[in-house]
Amino acid sequence: MTVARSRRAAIGGGLAGVMLLLAGCVAGPDYVRPEVATPPAWKLEDPWRAGAPDDAAPKGPWWERFGDARLDALQRQAIAQSPTLVLASARLEQARALVRVASSGQGLNANLAARATRQHIAANRPLTNYGSDNFSTVQNDFVPLLVVSYELDIAGRVRRSVESAEASADQSAADLENTRLLLGADLATAYFNMRATDIELDVLDRSIALQRRALDFISARHDLGAASGLEVAQQQALLDTTLTQVDLLRRQRGLFEHAVATLAGTPAPAFELASDIAAIEPPTVPLGVPSDVLQRRPDVASAERAMAAANAQIGVASAAFYPSITISPVLGFETRSLTSLFDASSVLWSFGATVTQPLLSGGRLNANVDLARANYDATVANYRRVVLTAMQEVEDGITGLAALERADRQARTAVETARKVLELAAARYQGGATTFLDVLAAQQSLLSAERLAAQLGGQRLLTSVFLIKALGGDWQGPG
């Protein structure tokens, strides 16, 4: 008897040791963010200078750097009313709720249960004792129970599930920040497109006024016999062409205005913005080292958190190979009469554990692990893609702004030159030293130069928005 007890004790001790050893292990690999090669510096050209933005700084409101009160108001309205942001916020709340659901598996689960029945027991039921006959009875049965269950997280399935849920919640938070950044950038892009169109329409309006005066002048000369009908027709054709361009630009402005309305959370038919031709200068955007982008951009953070969540799912899938142990104590009462429900003789209890060890699964468990690893590999590839795209977008913005600033300076010089050419051509024509074709050519050159200057100004604003978005939002310090 003593030997048998010693053997049982040894077996029990060995099992306990195995359980303690397993309890110290967590299935699946621990997460380590993969390294991504980043260049030591950007390819800078005049007028760029490297800056040192604070990566821990808030990512907004970057649009205030442009100094446009109407844009600021529209951005605030978009943040308050945009259904896109509401959707992203709801997804974040869902992810946080899933964290609480996963975390609940780490604690005790307790349930109260009760049963109250009145039953008739048949006399012809199968015998439980061949020494005595069955007989029919009618009786009550009252059973209140407290049922508790607790899963021993031996292989870390619950811990990996919580780890995955927390990473997914962090990913949803990054997605919300990215949605806010993209919404602001899209709104600023549509707004600046509309502003550039306003300036271009103003150029056309001034050109139309100039062309009408020229038409009146040529018509008067024609009436006096000093100009030909061809010259009148040529000036009329130029005016008609310019008027046609006005209609096209007004349609284009309407599309940008509708986009602004939708992004700001307002129905397009109920939205209207007056024309504004005031010049806006884009802010000077400071640049840090390329690795700063990995810390500042919310889409990069989202892709990185997706990797962490997928890595934890490998652990969840791997934990299915290990035993699952659940302890389930039960305490309650059972009696035929409510008056004796809480008597000592009515107490019932049980204490036990359920152990489940998979033996045969037809390859399902291995397939689940392979699926989890493939999902992780996909998130790693996506992370690298997002990082490469971020590097490209920043470099495109740097190069684009530098080129546009040089082109803008040259375009302004071209406008001044075209004005002088028109003044000289008009004076020479009035003095009879040249034909009207020179005046027409000068008018067209001035119109083209002024429209190009207006378009370049708009492109500079748009590229600034693109670069700020590529860098991840706002920065600290003057801008």
C-alpha positions as CSV (number, residue, x, y, z in Angstrom):
1,M,0.0,0.0,0.0
2,T,2.9,2.3,0.9
3,V,4.6,1.5,-2.4
4,A,1.5,2.2,-4.4
5,R,1.0,5.5,-2.6
6,S,4.7,6.4,-3.3
7,R,4.2,5.7,-7.0
8,R,1.1,7.8,-7.2
9,A,2.8,10.6,-5.4
10,A,5.8,10.4,-7.8
11,I,3.5,10.4,-10.9
12,G,1.5,13.3,-9.5
13,G,4.7,15.3,-8.7
14,G,6.0,14.6,-12.2
15,L,2.8,15.8,-13.8
16,A,2.9,18.9,-11.6
17,G,6.5,19.6,-12.7
18,V,5.5,19.2,-16.4
19,M,2.6,21.6,-15.9
20,L,4.8,24.2,-14.2
21,L,7.4,23.8,-16.9
22,L,4.8,24.3,-19.6
23,A,3.3,27.3,-17.7
24,G,6.6,29.1,-18.0
25,C,6.5,28.7,-21.8
26,V,4.4,30.6,-24.3
27,A,3.8,29.1,-27.7
28,G,4.9,30.9,-30.8
29,P,7.7,33.3,-31.4
30,D,8.1,36.6,-29.5
31,Y,7.6,39.6,-31.7
32,V,10.6,41.5,-33.0
33,R,10.0,44.3,-35.5
34,P,12.0,43.5,-38.7
35,E,14.7,45.9,-39.7
36,V,14.0,48.0,-42.8
37,A,16.9,49.7,-44.5
38,T,16.6,53.5,-44.7
39,P,19.0,55.9,-46.3
40,P,21.0,58.1,-44.0
41,A,19.7,61.3,-45.6
42,W,17.4,62.8,-48.2
43,K,18.6,64.0,-51.6
44,L,18.4,67.7,-50.8
45,E,18.7,70.5,-53.3
46,D,18.2,74.3,-53.0
47,P,16.3,75.7,-51.2
48,W,16.0,72.7,-48.8
49,R,17.8,72.5,-45.5
50,A,17.5,69.6,-43.1
51,G,15.5,70.3,-39.9
52,A,14.9,68.3,-36.8
53,P,11.2,67.8,-36.2
54,D,10.0,66.3,-33.0
55,D,8.7,62.8,-33.7
56,A,6.6,62.8,-30.5
57,A,4.8,66.0,-31.4
58,P,1.1,65.9,-32.2
59,K,0.4,65.3,-35.9
60,G,-2.0,68.3,-36.3
61,P,-3.4,70.8,-36.9
62,W,-0.8,71.2,-39.6
63,W,-3.2,73.1,-41.9
64,E,-2.9,76.2,-39.7
65,R,0.6,76.6,-41.1
66,F,-1.0,78.0,-44.3
67,G,-2.6,80.9,-42.5
68,D,-6.0,80.5,-44.1
69,A,-8.9,81.1,-41.7
70,R,-11.5,79.5,-44.1
71,L,-9.4,76.4,-44.4
72,D,-9.0,76.2,-40.6
73,A,-12.8,76.4,-40.2
74,L,-13.4,73.7,-42.8
75,Q,-10.9,71.4,-41.2
76,R,-12.6,71.8,-37.8
77,Q,-16.0,71.1,-39.4
78,A,-14.6,68.0,-41.1
79,I,-13.2,66.6,-37.8
80,A,-16.6,67.2,-36.1
81,Q,-18.9,66.0,-38.9
82,S,-17.1,63.6,-41.2
83,P,-18.7,60.2,-41.4
84,T,-15.3,58.8,-42.4
85,L,-13.9,59.7,-39.0
86,V,-16.9,58.4,-37.2
87,L,-16.5,55.1,-38.9
88,A,-12.8,54.9,-38.0
89,S,-13.6,55.9,-34.4
90,A,-16.2,53.1,-34.2
91,R,-13.7,50.6,-35.5
92,L,-11.2,51.7,-32.8
93,E,-13.9,51.2,-30.1
94,Q,-14.6,47.7,-31.5
95,A,-10.9,46.8,-31.3
96,R,-10.7,48.0,-27.7
97,A,-13.8,46.0,-26.8
98,L,-12.1,42.9,-28.3
99,V,-9.1,43.5,-26.1
100,R,-11.5,43.4,-23.1
101,V,-13.1,40.2,-24.4
102,A,-9.7,38.5,-24.9
103,S,-8.5,39.7,-21.4
104,S,-11.5,38.2,-19.7
105,G,-10.1,34.7,-20.5
106,Q,-7.2,35.4,-18.0
107,G,-9.6,35.5,-15.0
108,L,-12.3,33.4,-13.4
109,N,-15.6,33.0,-15.0
110,A,-18.5,32.6,-12.5
111,N,-22.1,32.0,-13.2
112,L,-25.2,31.6,-11.1
113,A,-27.7,28.9,-12.2
114,A,-30.9,27.8,-10.7
115,R,-33.3,25.0,-11.4
116,A,-36.8,24.6,-10.0
117,T,-38.9,21.6,-11.2
118,R,-41.8,19.5,-10.1
119,Q,-41.5,16.0,-11.7
120,H,-43.2,12.7,-11.9
121,I,-40.9,9.7,-11.8
122,A,-42.3,6.6,-13.6
123,A,-42.5,3.3,-11.7
124,N,-41.6,1.4,-14.9
125,R,-38.2,3.2,-15.3
126,P,-35.1,0.9,-15.5
127,L,-34.1,-0.6,-12.1
128,T,-31.1,0.8,-10.3
129,N,-31.1,-1.9,-7.6
130,Y,-32.4,-5.4,-8.4
131,G,-33.1,-5.9,-4.6
132,S,-35.9,-3.4,-4.6
133,D,-38.7,-2.4,-6.9
134,N,-39.2,1.0,-8.4
135,F,-42.2,3.0,-7.5
136,S,-43.8,6.1,-8.9
137,T,-43.2,9.4,-7.1
138,V,-44.1,13.1,-7.6
139,Q,-41.6,15.5,-6.0
140,N,-40.1,19.0,-6.2
141,D,-36.4,19.7,-7.0
142,F,-34.8,23.1,-6.2
143,V,-31.2,23.6,-7.2
144,P,-29.3,26.9,-7.0
145,L,-25.7,26.6,-8.2
146,L,-22.5,28.7,-8.4
147,V,-20.4,27.5,-11.3
148,V,-16.8,28.7,-11.6
149,S,-14.4,27.9,-14.4
150,Y,-10.8,28.8,-14.9
151,E,-8.5,27.9,-17.8
152,L,-4.9,27.2,-16.9
153,D,-3.1,29.1,-19.7
154,I,-0.3,26.5,-20.0
155,A,0.8,27.2,-23.5
156,G,0.0,30.9,-23.5
157,R,-3.0,30.7,-25.8
158,V,-4.9,33.4,-23.8
159,R,-1.8,35.5,-23.4
160,R,-1.1,35.5,-27.1
161,S,-4.8,36.2,-27.8
162,V,-4.6,39.3,-25.6
163,E,-1.3,40.3,-27.2
164,S,-2.9,40.0,-30.7
165,A,-6.0,42.0,-29.6
166,E,-3.9,44.8,-28.1
167,A,-1.8,45.1,-31.2
168,S,-4.9,45.2,-33.3
169,A,-6.3,47.9,-31.1
170,D,-3.1,49.9,-31.5
171,Q,-3.4,49.3,-35.3
172,S,-7.0,50.7,-35.2
173,A,-5.7,53.8,-33.3
174,A,-3.1,54.3,-35.9
175,D,-5.7,53.8,-38.7
176,L,-7.8,56.5,-37.0
177,E,-4.8,58.9,-37.0
178,N,-4.1,58.0,-40.6
179,T,-7.8,58.6,-41.6
180,R,-7.7,62.0,-39.9
181,L,-4.4,62.9,-41.7
182,L,-5.8,61.7,-45.1
183,L,-9.1,63.5,-44.5
184,G,-7.3,66.8,-43.8
185,A,-5.0,66.4,-46.7
186,D,-7.8,65.6,-49.1
187,L,-9.8,68.6,-47.9
188,A,-6.8,70.9,-48.2
189,T,-6.1,69.5,-51.7
190,A,-9.7,70.2,-52.9
191,Y,-9.7,73.6,-51.2
192,F,-6.4,74.7,-52.7
193,N,-7.5,73.4,-56.1
194,M,-10.6,75.6,-55.8
195,R,-8.5,78.6,-54.7
196,A,-6.1,78.1,-57.7
197,T,-9.1,77.9,-60.0
198,D,-10.4,81.2,-58.5
199,I,-7.1,82.9,-59.3
200,E,-7.1,81.4,-62.8
201,L,-10.7,82.7,-63.3
202,D,-9.6,86.1,-62.2
203,V,-6.8,86.0,-64.8
204,L,-9.4,85.2,-67.4
205,D,-11.7,87.9,-66.3
206,R,-8.9,90.5,-66.5
207,S,-7.9,89.1,-69.9
208,I,-11.5,89.3,-71.1
209,A,-11.7,92.9,-70.0
210,L,-8.5,93.7,-71.9
211,Q,-9.6,91.8,-75.0
212,R,-13.0,93.6,-75.0
213,R,-11.2,97.0,-74.8
214,A,-8.9,95.8,-77.7
215,L,-12.0,94.7,-79.7
216,D,-13.7,98.1,-79.1
217,F,-10.5,99.9,-80.2
218,I,-10.1,97.8,-83.4
219,S,-13.8,98.1,-84.2
220,A,-13.5,101.9,-83.9
221,R,-10.4,101.9,-86.2
222,H,-12.3,99.6,-88.6
223,D,-15.2,102.1,-88.7
224,L,-12.6,104.8,-89.6
225,G,-11.1,102.6,-92.3
226,A,-7.8,102.2,-90.4
227,A,-8.2,98.5,-89.6
228,S,-9.4,95.6,-91.7
229,G,-12.3,93.3,-91.0
230,L,-9.9,90.5,-90.5
231,E,-8.3,92.2,-87.5
232,V,-11.7,92.6,-86.0
233,A,-12.6,89.0,-86.6
234,Q,-9.3,87.8,-85.1
235,Q,-9.8,89.8,-81.9
236,Q,-13.4,88.5,-81.7
237,A,-12.2,84.9,-82.1
238,L,-9.7,85.4,-79.3
239,L,-12.4,86.8,-77.0
240,D,-14.8,84.0,-77.8
241,T,-12.1,81.4,-77.0
242,T,-11.3,83.0,-73.7
243,L,-15.0,83.1,-72.7
244,T,-15.2,79.3,-73.5
245,Q,-12.3,78.7,-71.1
246,V,-14.2,80.6,-68.4
247,D,-17.2,78.2,-68.6
248,L,-14.9,75.2,-68.4
249,L,-13.0,76.5,-65.4
250,R,-16.3,77.4,-63.6
251,R,-17.4,73.8,-64.0
252,Q,-14.1,72.6,-62.6
253,R,-14.4,74.9,-59.7
254,G,-17.9,73.5,-58.9
255,L,-16.4,70.0,-58.8
256,F,-13.8,71.1,-56.3
257,E,-16.4,72.9,-54.2
258,H,-18.6,69.8,-54.1
259,A,-15.6,67.8,-52.9
260,V,-14.9,70.3,-50.1
261,A,-18.5,70.0,-49.0
262,T,-18.5,66.3,-48.9
263,L,-15.2,66.1,-47.0
264,A,-16.4,68.6,-44.5
265,G,-19.6,66.5,-43.9
266,T,-22.0,68.9,-45.6
267,P,-24.4,68.1,-48.5
268,A,-23.1,69.6,-51.7
269,P,-26.3,71.4,-52.7
270,A,-26.3,73.2,-49.4
271,F,-22.7,74.3,-49.5
272,E,-21.1,77.4,-51.2
273,L,-17.8,79.2,-50.9
274,A,-17.2,82.6,-52.3
275,S,-14.4,83.2,-54.6
276,D,-11.1,84.2,-53.0
277,I,-8.0,85.3,-55.0
278,A,-5.7,86.2,-52.1
279,A,-2.3,84.7,-52.5
280,I,-1.2,82.0,-50.1
281,E,2.4,81.0,-49.5
282,P,3.1,77.4,-48.5
283,P,5.0,77.0,-45.2
284,T,8.6,75.9,-45.0
285,V,8.5,72.2,-44.0
286,P,11.5,71.0,-41.9
287,L,13.1,67.7,-42.8
288,G,14.6,65.2,-40.4
289,V,16.5,62.0,-41.3
290,P,14.5,59.4,-43.3
291,S,14.1,57.1,-40.2
292,D,11.9,59.8,-38.7
293,V,9.2,58.9,-41.2
294,L,8.9,55.5,-39.6
295,Q,8.0,57.1,-36.3
296,R,5.8,59.9,-37.6
297,R,3.6,58.3,-40.3
298,P,0.4,56.6,-38.9
299,D,0.1,54.2,-41.9
300,V,3.6,52.9,-41.1
301,A,2.6,52.5,-37.4
302,S,-0.5,50.7,-38.5
303,A,1.4,48.3,-40.7
304,E,3.9,47.6,-37.9
305,R,1.1,46.8,-35.4
306,A,-0.5,44.5,-38.0
307,M,2.8,42.5,-37.9
308,A,2.7,42.3,-34.1
309,A,-1.0,41.0,-34.2
310,A,-0.2,38.5,-36.9
311,N,2.9,37.2,-34.9
312,A,0.8,36.7,-31.8
313,Q,-1.7,34.7,-33.9
314,I,1.1,32.2,-34.6
315,G,1.3,31.6,-30.9
316,V,-2.5,31.1,-30.6
317,A,-2.4,28.5,-33.4
318,S,0.7,26.8,-31.9
319,A,-0.9,26.6,-28.5
320,A,-3.6,24.2,-29.9
321,F,-0.9,21.4,-29.8
322,Y,-0.7,21.6,-26.0
323,P,-3.1,20.3,-23.4
324,S,-6.1,22.5,-22.5
325,I,-6.9,22.3,-18.8
326,T,-10.0,23.9,-17.3
327,I,-10.8,23.8,-13.5
328,S,-14.5,23.9,-12.8
329,P,-15.6,23.9,-9.1
330,V,-19.4,23.9,-8.4
331,L,-21.1,24.8,-5.2
332,G,-24.9,24.8,-4.6
333,F,-27.9,23.4,-2.8
334,E,-30.5,20.8,-3.7
335,T,-33.7,20.0,-1.8
336,R,-37.3,19.0,-2.2
337,S,-38.6,21.8,-0.1
338,L,-37.7,25.5,-0.2
339,T,-37.8,25.6,3.6
340,S,-34.8,23.4,3.9
341,L,-32.9,24.9,0.9
342,F,-30.0,26.2,2.9
343,D,-29.7,23.4,5.4
344,A,-26.4,21.7,5.7
345,S,-27.9,18.5,4.4
346,S,-28.9,20.3,1.2
347,V,-25.3,21.3,0.3
348,L,-23.8,19.9,-2.9
349,W,-20.4,20.6,-4.4
350,S,-17.9,19.3,-6.9
351,F,-14.4,20.1,-7.8
352,G,-12.7,18.8,-11.0
353,A,-10.6,19.5,-14.0
354,T,-11.1,18.8,-17.7
355,V,-8.0,18.0,-19.7
356,T,-8.0,17.9,-23.5
357,Q,-5.0,16.9,-25.5
358,P,-5.4,16.8,-29.3
359,L,-4.3,13.5,-30.8
360,L,-5.6,13.4,-34.4
361,S,-6.8,16.5,-36.3
362,G,-6.3,15.5,-39.9
363,G,-3.6,18.1,-40.3
364,R,-5.9,20.9,-39.2
365,L,-3.7,22.2,-36.4
366,N,-0.6,22.2,-38.6
367,A,-2.6,24.0,-41.4
368,N,-3.7,26.7,-38.9
369,V,-0.1,27.3,-37.9
370,D,0.9,27.5,-41.6
371,L,-1.9,29.9,-42.2
372,A,-0.9,32.1,-39.3
373,R,2.8,32.2,-40.5
374,A,1.7,33.0,-44.0
375,N,-0.5,35.9,-42.7
376,Y,2.5,37.1,-40.7
377,D,4.7,37.0,-43.8
378,A,2.1,39.0,-45.7
379,T,2.1,41.7,-43.0
380,V,5.9,41.9,-43.1
381,A,5.8,42.3,-46.9
382,N,3.1,45.0,-46.5
383,Y,5.1,46.8,-43.9
384,R,8.1,46.9,-46.2
385,R,5.9,48.2,-49.0
386,V,4.4,50.9,-46.9
387,V,7.9,52.0,-45.7
388,L,9.2,52.1,-49.3
389,T,6.2,54.1,-50.4
390,A,6.7,56.5,-47.6
391,M,10.3,57.1,-48.6
392,Q,9.2,57.6,-52.2
393,E,6.5,60.1,-51.3
394,V,8.8,62.2,-49.2
395,E,11.5,62.3,-51.8
396,D,8.9,63.1,-54.5
397,G,7.6,66.0,-52.4
398,I,11.1,67.4,-51.8
399,T,12.1,67.2,-55.4
400,G,8.7,68.5,-56.6
401,L,8.6,71.5,-54.3
402,A,12.2,72.5,-55.2
403,A,11.4,72.4,-58.9
404,L,8.1,74.2,-58.5
405,E,9.6,77.0,-56.5
406,R,12.2,77.6,-59.3
407,A,9.4,77.4,-61.9
408,D,7.2,79.8,-60.0
409,R,9.9,82.4,-59.8
410,Q,10.5,82.1,-63.5
411,A,6.8,82.2,-64.3
412,R,6.4,85.5,-62.4
413,T,9.3,86.9,-64.4
414,A,7.6,85.7,-67.6
415,V,4.4,87.5,-66.6
416,E,6.2,90.8,-66.2
417,T,8.0,90.3,-69.5
418,A,4.7,89.4,-71.3
419,R,3.1,92.6,-70.0
420,K,5.9,94.7,-71.3
421,V,5.7,93.0,-74.7
422,L,2.0,93.6,-74.9
423,E,2.4,97.3,-74.0
424,L,5.1,97.7,-76.7
425,A,3.1,95.8,-79.3
426,A,0.0,97.9,-78.6
427,A,2.0,101.1,-78.8
428,R,3.6,100.1,-82.1
429,Y,0.3,99.0,-83.5
430,Q,-1.3,102.3,-82.6
431,G,1.6,104.1,-84.2
432,G,1.2,102.0,-87.4
433,A,4.7,100.5,-87.0
434,T,3.4,96.8,-86.9
435,T,0.4,94.7,-87.7
436,F,-2.3,93.6,-85.3
437,L,-1.0,90.0,-85.3
438,D,1.8,91.2,-82.9
439,V,-0.8,92.5,-80.5
440,L,-2.8,89.3,-80.7
441,A,0.3,87.2,-80.1
442,A,1.2,89.4,-77.1
443,Q,-2.3,89.1,-75.6
444,Q,-2.1,85.3,-75.9
445,S,1.4,85.2,-74.4
446,L,0.3,87.3,-71.4
447,L,-2.8,85.1,-70.9
448,S,-0.8,81.9,-71.0
449,A,1.9,83.3,-68.7
450,E,-0.6,84.5,-66.1
451,R,-2.5,81.2,-66.2
452,L,0.7,79.2,-65.9
453,A,1.7,81.4,-62.9
454,A,-1.7,80.8,-61.2
455,Q,-1.4,77.0,-61.9
456,L,2.1,76.8,-60.5
457,G,1.0,78.6,-57.3
458,G,-1.7,76.1,-56.9
459,Q,0.7,73.2,-57.5
460,R,3.1,74.5,-54.9
461,L,0.3,74.5,-52.3
462,L,-0.8,71.0,-53.3
463,T,2.8,69.7,-53.2
464,S,3.3,71.2,-49.8
465,V,0.2,69.4,-48.6
466,F,1.5,66.2,-50.2
467,L,4.8,66.5,-48.5
468,I,3.3,67.3,-45.1
469,K,1.1,64.2,-45.4
470,A,4.1,62.1,-46.5
471,L,6.1,63.3,-43.4
472,G,3.2,62.3,-41.1
473,G,1.6,65.6,-40.2
474,D,2.6,68.7,-38.1
475,W,5.9,69.5,-36.5
476,Q,7.1,71.8,-33.7
477,G,8.8,75.1,-34.2
478,P,8.1,77.9,-36.8
479,G,6.9,77.1,-40.2
